[in-house]
Structures are given as C-alpha cells and as structure tokens.
Amino acid sequence: MPNKEKRHKKIQEIVSKEEISTQAELVARLQKEGFNVTQATVSRDINELRLVRIPLGKGKHKYALAPIQLEEDVAREIEGRFREFVKDIDRGENVLVIRTEDGHATGIALLIDKLHRDDIVGTLAGEDTILVVARTSDDAEKLVDDFAAFLA
C-alpha cells in the first residue's frame, strides 16, 4: 500500500476517534504514528479526503469525515470526483479499468463501492487505477455508459 494511501487511512482513523482541531495537531499526531509529513501535505490530504470541521461548542471545532451516506450524496460526490480526477475508462469483457490522476483511485473506488450496485462485484484500487469487476459483460457495458456520463 503506497505511503499516501496509508496516511489517508490513518488520518481517517485519527479524526474518527480523536478531537483534532488544527492541521498542526494532525501533523503532530501523524508524526507520532511515524509519518514524516508537513502542514502543506496535511492540508492537501484534508482537501482530498474532504474532511469537514464540525463545531464542538464554546468556539471549538474538530475535523471529521464528511457524511456521504445518502444515495444522492454519493452520486453527487462521485460525479464531481469523476469530472475532476478521472482520465479514462476502458473495458475488457466484464472488467472496467478506470484511470485517475495520481493518488485519487482509492477515494473514487470507495465511492463506487458506496453505490451498492448489484451489477458490481467489487473494486480494486491502486495509486491511479481502479479495476471494477462487473457481474456480466452486459453489466460492464452499462457501467461504462453510466460512468462516462459522469464525465460529460
């Protein structure tokens, strides 16, 4: 697993379990976990992970994972990510290959998984490539059309 992906997973874990109010706190916490990061890196990570700051009361805030639970939230988010980060979609039989900008495959694959489509068996993501396994070749063909519509 690439370092960035490990770092993103650790950030998600940290903000879901702890009250992290500032980027500096997150940098310190990641460094404690063995990640050599700067505030600029963490700032980009916060953007890419779409973390939000939620109020705790008395003027305090903390970082949290953005709530993407509703089907329409997932659809809206995946459409935006496809437009911004997907470079190409290809298909071979029942397997789709989606090429992304470096570092964005995992986040997009997670959103594809959250679609909970019966025609998708599963996804596998690397640094810039996502494999989407469809149930049938016909399903894959429809998925290509559906995903290509996100790019329009």
ChimeraX attribute file (.defattr): number of C-alpha atoms within 10 A of each C-alpha:
attribute: neighborCount
match mode: 1-to-1
recipient: residues
	/A:1	8
	/A:2	9
	/A:3	9
	/A:4	14
	/A:5	17
	/A:6	12
	/A:7	20
	/A:8	18
	/A:9	12
	/A:10	16
	/A:11	24
	/A:12	17
	/A:13	13
	/A:14	17
	/A:15	17
	/A:16	14
	/A:17	10
	/A:18	11
	/A:19	16
	/A:20	18
	/A:21	18
	/A:22	13
	/A:23	17
	/A:24	14
	/A:25	13
	/A:26	23
	/A:27	21
	/A:28	16
	/A:29	16
	/A:30	19
	/A:31	13
	/A:32	10
	/A:33	11
	/A:34	10
	/A:35	16
	/A:36	12
	/A:37	14
	/A:38	15
	/A:39	15
	/A:40	11
	/A:41	14
	/A:42	19
	/A:43	14
	/A:44	11
	/A:45	16
	/A:46	20
	/A:47	11
	/A:48	14
	/A:49	17
	/A:50	14
	/A:51	18
	/A:52	15
	/A:53	16
	/A:54	14
	/A:55	12
	/A:56	11
	/A:57	7
	/A:58	6
	/A:59	6
	/A:60	11
	/A:61	16
	/A:62	17
	/A:63	24
	/A:64	24
	/A:65	17
	/A:66	12
	/A:67	11
	/A:68	14
	/A:69	10
	/A:70	10
	/A:71	12
	/A:72	11
	/A:73	13
	/A:74	19
	/A:75	17
	/A:76	12
	/A:77	14
	/A:78	22
	/A:79	19
	/A:80	14
	/A:81	20
	/A:82	21
	/A:83	14
	/A:84	13
	/A:85	18
	/A:86	23
	/A:87	14
	/A:88	14
	/A:89	18
	/A:90	14
	/A:91	17
	/A:92	10
	/A:93	13
	/A:94	18
	/A:95	23
	/A:96	21
	/A:97	19
	/A:98	23
	/A:99	21
	/A:100	23
	/A:101	14
	/A:102	12
	/A:103	18
	/A:104	24
	/A:105	24
	/A:106	20
	/A:107	17
	/A:108	24
	/A:109	22
	/A:110	15
	/A:111	18
	/A:112	20
	/A:113	17
	/A:114	16
	/A:115	17
	/A:116	12
	/A:117	12
	/A:118	10
	/A:119	15
	/A:120	20
	/A:121	15
	/A:122	16
	/A:123	19
	/A:124	15
	/A:125	20
	/A:126	18
	/A:127	17
	/A:128	17
	/A:129	24
	/A:130	22
	/A:131	19
	/A:132	23
	/A:133	21
	/A:134	23
	/A:135	15
	/A:136	15
	/A:137	16
	/A:138	12
	/A:139	18
	/A:140	23
	/A:141	18
	/A:142	14
	/A:143	22
	/A:144	17
	/A:145	12
	/A:146	11
	/A:147	17
	/A:148	17
	/A:149	12
	/A:150	16
	/A:151	17
	/A:152	8
